[in-house]
Amino acid sequence: MTTRREFLAVGSAGLCVSSVPLISAAQPKAGVSARIGILGAGSSGGWAPMVEALKTGLRERGYVEGKNLVIEYRWAEGKYERLPDLVAELIASKVDVIVTHARAGIRAAKQATTTIPIVMASIGDPVAAGLIDNLSRPGRNVTGLSFFGREIAAKRLEMLKETLPHTTTIATLMDRSTIEPADIHALESAAKALKITVQVADVKSVNALESTLSGITKSRIASVLVSETPMLISNGKAVGAIATKHRLASIGFKDVAEGGGLMSYGADIPAMWHRAATYVDKILNGTKPGDIPVEQAAKFEMVINLKTAKALGITIPQTVLVRATRVIE
């Protein structure tokens, strides 16, 4: 399992090497049709790549939708108050496993059932969020995959400061309702060490992106850090494009840079959902979820958009550029 010390070394290497292999693939039981529920906190369109990655992983293990696999889909579309009703529908449909993501989705599933296995396809820190006991033996009916949320945010701040050394204030785009207060405090502490002030820009819907990012510019802040909340992940490319439109140097996850933002650094979320199929397979073949260690993200990506840098009049330092796993020109 990747340690936090090993993770922090990624900043100079650009890519994290895999952690300890999890489990070997088992085969689906002959004549048995598995029933999986996907509980999405975001939108079906925005999370389509993640769902497809999960389905690919399941096919690799012998589960084919429409043959020996039934998938029930429920999407909150960013309206987290709907999650309890949606998970109740999945339970009523007698799913064998619930696959979900983000604190809101995992917490809703966990509060609704103590018997149906829950696979966390992606979350920052499930221990800090109080969702599991520990990574090695999560206990109860929850297991899955996590990424180093706080460390990733801190590393993004470092990258931005290295690229724009005169930066003193940065806005962080997030939905406060999906972020633990301790995570915000950790981000503020990391910023303080870099002599940066962080201002939280709370945004809950895609319709508010334009006005929120415009407001950041009007407050004379020139850069923005984009957090991994369900709505923002669903609209990452739009975030990147709108941020650059308002001449904001943005840093976040991959879609932000691909959509026209300045740069990105973070875990490969679709790869995590692909890996989640391994957990589903193991559970369907009889392993208790609480006995399966939670795996931390093994693949990290750093994307720099040189086209955007040129448009914003920013020169990317060579020390930052050489760490990129991909450059958009």
C-alpha positions in Angstrom: 0.0 0.0 0.0 1.3 3.4 -0.9 2.4 5.4 2.1 1.9 9.1 2.6 5.6 9.6 2.4 5.8 7.8 -0.9 2.9 9.9 -2.2 4.6 13.2 -1.3 7.6 12.1 -3.4 5.3 12.1 -6.5 5.7 15.8 -6.8 9.2 15.4 -8.2 8.5 12.2 -10.1 5.1 13.1 -11.7 3.6 9.6 -11.4 3.0 7.3 -8.5 3.9 3.6 -8.8 1.3 0.9 -8.0 0.6 -0.2 -4.4 0.4 -3.8 -3.3 -1.8 -6.0 -5.5 -5.2 -6.4 -4.0 -6.8 -9.8 -4.9 -6.9 -12.2 -7.7 -10.0 -12.3 -9.9 -12.6 -15.0 -9.2 -15.1 -16.3 -11.7 -18.9 -15.6 -11.5 -20.9 -18.5 -10.3 -22.4 -20.5 -13.2 -26.1 -19.8 -13.8 -26.1 -16.9 -11.2 -27.1 -13.4 -12.3 -25.4 -10.7 -10.2 -27.4 -7.6 -9.4 -25.4 -4.4 -8.8 -26.7 -1.0 -7.7 -24.8 2.2 -8.8 -25.6 5.1 -6.5 -24.3 8.3 -8.0 -24.1 11.6 -6.2 -23.4 13.4 -9.5 -25.0 13.1 -13.0 -25.2 10.1 -15.3 -23.6 12.0 -18.1 -20.7 13.5 -16.1 -19.9 10.1 -14.6 -20.3 8.0 -17.8 -16.5 7.4 -18.1 -16.3 6.1 -14.6 -19.3 3.8 -15.0 -17.9 2.5 -18.3 -14.6 1.8 -16.6 -16.4 -0.2 -13.9 -18.4 -2.2 -16.5 -15.2 -2.9 -18.4 -13.6 -4.3 -15.3 -16.6 -6.4 -14.6 -16.6 -7.8 -18.2 -12.9 -8.7 -17.7 -14.1 -10.8 -14.8 -16.9 -12.5 -16.7 -19.9 -10.3 -15.8 -21.8 -9.1 -18.9 -24.7 -6.7 -18.5 -27.9 -8.3 -20.0 -26.5 -11.8 -19.6 -25.4 -12.6 -16.1 -25.4 -9.0 -14.8 -28.1 -6.6 -14.0 -27.2 -3.0 -13.1 -29.6 -0.6 -11.3 -28.7 3.0 -11.8 -29.7 5.8 -9.5 -28.3 9.4 -9.9 -28.9 12.3 -7.5 -27.8 14.9 -10.1 -26.1 16.8 -7.4 -29.2 17.0 -5.2 -27.8 15.1 -2.3 -31.0 15.2 -0.3 -32.3 12.7 -2.9 -29.7 10.1 -2.0 -31.5 8.4 0.9 -34.6 7.8 -1.3 -32.4 6.6 -4.1 -30.5 4.1 -2.0 -33.9 2.9 -0.6 -34.9 2.1 -4.1 -31.8 0.1 -4.7 -32.3 -1.9 -1.5 -35.9 -2.6 -2.5 -34.7 -3.9 -5.9 -32.6 -6.5 -3.9 -29.2 -5.6 -5.2 -26.3 -7.8 -4.2 -23.8 -4.9 -4.0 -24.0 -1.1 -4.0 -21.2 0.8 -5.8 -21.1 4.5 -4.9 -18.7 7.4 -4.5 -18.0 10.6 -2.6 -18.8 11.2 1.1 -22.5 12.0 0.4 -23.1 8.8 -1.6 -21.2 6.5 0.7 -22.7 8.0 3.9 -26.2 7.6 2.5 -25.7 4.0 1.6 -24.0 3.2 4.9 -26.8 4.8 6.9 -29.4 2.8 4.9 -28.0 -0.7 5.2 -25.7 -2.7 7.4 -26.0 -5.9 5.5 -25.7 -5.1 1.7 -22.0 -4.7 0.8 -20.9 -1.2 -0.2 -18.0 -0.6 -2.6 -16.5 2.9 -2.5 -15.3 3.5 -6.0 -13.6 6.8 -5.2 -13.3 9.0 -2.1 -10.6 11.2 -0.6 -10.1 9.9 2.9 -12.8 7.5 4.2 -11.2 7.2 7.7 -11.1 10.9 8.3 -14.7 11.1 7.1 -15.7 8.4 9.6 -16.9 6.0 7.0 -14.6 3.1 7.9 -12.5 2.1 10.9 -9.1 1.8 9.1 -7.7 1.1 5.7 -6.4 -2.4 6.3 -9.6 -3.7 7.9 -12.4 -1.4 7.1 -15.0 -3.5 9.1 -18.8 -3.8 8.7 -20.1 -3.8 5.1 -17.9 -1.1 3.5 -14.7 -1.3 1.5 -13.3 0.1 -1.8 -10.7 2.7 -3.0 -9.5 6.0 -1.8 -7.1 8.7 -3.0 -4.9 11.1 -1.0 -7.4 14.0 -1.1 -5.6 16.4 1.3 -2.1 15.6 -0.1 -3.3 16.1 -3.6 -4.8 19.6 -2.7 -1.5 20.5 -1.0 0.5 19.4 -4.0 -1.6 21.5 -6.3 -1.0 24.5 -4.2 2.8 23.9 -4.4 2.6 23.5 -8.2 0.6 26.7 -8.6 3.0 28.6 -6.3 6.0 27.3 -8.2 4.4 28.4 -11.5 3.2 31.7 -10.2 5.6 32.6 -7.4 4.0 36.0 -6.7 0.6 34.4 -5.9 -0.6 35.4 -2.5 -4.3 34.5 -2.7 -6.1 31.6 -4.3 -9.7 30.7 -4.5 -10.7 27.1 -4.0 -13.9 26.0 -5.9 -15.9 23.5 -3.9 -19.3 22.5 -2.6 -19.0 23.0 1.1 -21.7 20.4 1.8 -19.5 17.6 0.4 -16.3 18.7 2.1 -15.3 17.9 5.7 -14.3 21.0 7.8 -11.1 19.2 8.6 -10.2 19.1 4.9 -10.7 22.8 4.5 -8.5 23.4 7.6 -5.8 21.1 6.2 -5.9 23.1 2.9 -5.6 26.3 4.8 -2.6 25.0 6.8 -0.9 23.9 3.6 -1.5 27.3 2.0 -0.2 29.1 5.1 3.1 27.2 4.8 3.4 28.6 1.3 2.4 32.1 2.4 -0.9 31.8 0.4 -4.3 32.8 1.6 -7.2 30.5 0.6 -10.7 31.9 0.0 -13.5 29.3 -0.4 -15.8 29.8 -3.4 -18.9 27.7 -2.6 -20.7 26.4 -5.7 -23.5 23.9 -5.7 -24.8 23.8 -9.3 -23.4 23.9 -12.8 -25.7 27.0 -13.4 -23.7 28.9 -10.8 -20.2 28.2 -12.3 -20.2 31.3 -14.6 -21.2 33.8 -11.9 -18.9 32.2 -9.3 -15.8 32.3 -11.4 -16.6 35.8 -12.6 -16.9 36.8 -9.0 -13.5 35.4 -8.2 -12.0 37.5 -11.0 -13.8 40.7 -9.8 -12.3 40.2 -6.4 -8.9 40.5 -8.0 -7.9 36.8 -7.4 -6.0 35.4 -10.4 -6.0 31.7 -9.7 -8.4 29.0 -8.6 -8.0 25.4 -7.2 -10.8 23.1 -8.3 -11.8 20.4 -5.7 -13.1 16.9 -6.5 -16.8 17.2 -5.6 -19.4 15.3 -7.6 -20.8 18.3 -9.4 -17.4 19.7 -10.3 -16.2 16.3 -11.5 -19.3 16.0 -13.7 -18.5 19.4 -15.3 -14.7 19.5 -15.1 -14.1 20.5 -18.7 -16.7 23.4 -18.4 -14.9 24.6 -15.2 -11.6 24.7 -17.1 -13.0 26.6 -20.0 -14.9 29.1 -17.9 -12.0 29.7 -15.6 -9.7 30.6 -18.6 -12.4 32.7 -20.1 -12.3 34.8 -16.9 -8.4 34.8 -17.1 -8.1 32.6 -14.0 -5.1 30.2 -13.7 -6.8 27.0 -12.7 -5.5 23.8 -11.3 -7.6 20.7 -10.5 -8.2 17.2 -11.9 -7.6 16.0 -15.5 -10.8 17.3 -17.1 -10.1 20.8 -15.9 -6.8 21.0 -17.9 -8.4 19.1 -20.9 -11.3 21.6 -21.0 -9.0 24.6 -21.2 -7.7 25.0 -17.6 -4.0 25.7 -16.9 -3.0 22.4 -15.3 -4.1 19.4 -13.3 -2.7 16.9 -10.9 -4.6 14.0 -9.3 -5.6 10.4 -9.2 -7.0 8.7 -12.3 -10.6 8.4 -11.2 -11.8 6.1 -14.1 -8.9 3.8 -13.2 -10.2 3.6 -9.6 -13.7 2.7 -10.9 -12.1 0.0 -13.1 -10.3 -1.4 -10.1 -13.6 -1.3 -8.1 -14.8 -4.2 -10.3 -12.2 -6.4 -8.5 -14.0 -5.6 -5.2 -17.4 -6.4 -6.6 -16.1 -9.7 -8.0 -14.6 -10.7 -4.7 -17.7 -9.9 -2.7 -20.0 -11.7 -5.1 -17.8 -14.7 -4.6 -18.2 -14.7 -0.9 -15.6 -12.5 0.7 -16.9 -10.1 3.4 -16.3 -6.5 2.5 -15.1 -5.6 5.9 -12.2 -8.1 5.5 -11.0 -6.6 2.2 -8.4 -3.8 2.7 -9.2 -0.4 1.2 -6.7 0.3 -1.6 -5.3 3.8 -2.1 -5.0 5.2 -5.6 -1.9 3.9 -7.5 -2.0 6.1 -10.7 -1.6 9.8 -10.7 -1.5 12.2 -13.6 -0.2 15.7 -14.2 -1.4 17.5 -17.3 -0.2 21.0 -18.4 -2.1 23.0 -21.0 0.5 25.1 -22.8 -2.1 26.6 -25.1 -3.9 28.0 -22.1 -0.6 29.1 -20.5 0.2 31.1 -23.7 -3.3 32.6 -23.7 -2.9 33.7 -20.1 0.6 35.0 -20.6 2.1 32.5 -18.2 5.5 30.8 -18.7 5.5 27.3 -17.1 8.9 26.8 -15.3 10.9 23.9 -16.7 11.0 22.4 -13.2 7.2 22.0 -13.4 7.1 21.1 -17.1 9.4 18.1 -16.8 7.1 16.5 -14.2 4.1 16.5 -16.5 2.8 13.1 -17.7 1.1 14.9 -20.6 1.4 18.3 -22.2 -1.4 19.9 -24.3 0.0 22.1 -27.0 
